[in-house]
């Protein structure tokens, strides 16, 4: 479940970034640069796969207590990153569309080419690297087959949603989508906290630390979910990245 939610959200965010870039190119009559954008996307995918492969291959060679230590650290780091991602996206939703259009505009004024490819590359590679870290942490507990299958299904769903949304065939409430997936991601982060502390407890042979794991995970999920939802209720929620991009097309 965690792998599905992560790849669905991360993949959809990447799809929205690509959609905004292509929409801006269409609006400015610069569709000849679409190939450059897709080259940047392809390079980002290859780079993300390579980084993920290095992570799995490197940690996979470890054994015993060293493996437990690295797995525990990876889970705790992934929990922190995934939580930061949710709150960062909520905070940046109001300006990320404008910032992306500014970057694309600057790249076009510079002639497109490498600069435009880098805008697409950075936007997609960031999501890809985060996904690789999360999948590694998830695979250690759920098993490779389950995690990879769920991740592929989530990615396919993200691609379908992104294409349909871009073509206007899907009227998706983006605020509700990111609100629901944000809560699910926080729950997944709590699950990583639980497993990370459990790994540390086994490594230290500490029953107290193992008993602390579920308490810490529940406290983490409860407190951060409350902060996240309270923030959405008490402030005027800004447009999501795709909403900002869509308003620019009008």
Secondary structure, 3 states (H helix, E strand, C coil): CHHHHHHHHHHHHHHHHHHHHHHHHHHCCCHHHHHHHHHHHHHHHHHHHHHHHHHHHHHHCCCHHHHHHHHHHHHHHHHHHHHHHHHHHHHHCCCHHHHHHHHHHHHHHCCCHHHHHHHHHHHHHHHHHHHHHHHHHHHHHHCHHHHHHHHHHHHHHHHHHHHHHHCCCCCCCHHHHHHHHHHHHHHHHHHHHHHHHHHHHHHHCCHHHHHHHHHHHHHHHHHHHHHHHHHHHHCCCCCCHHHHHHHHHC
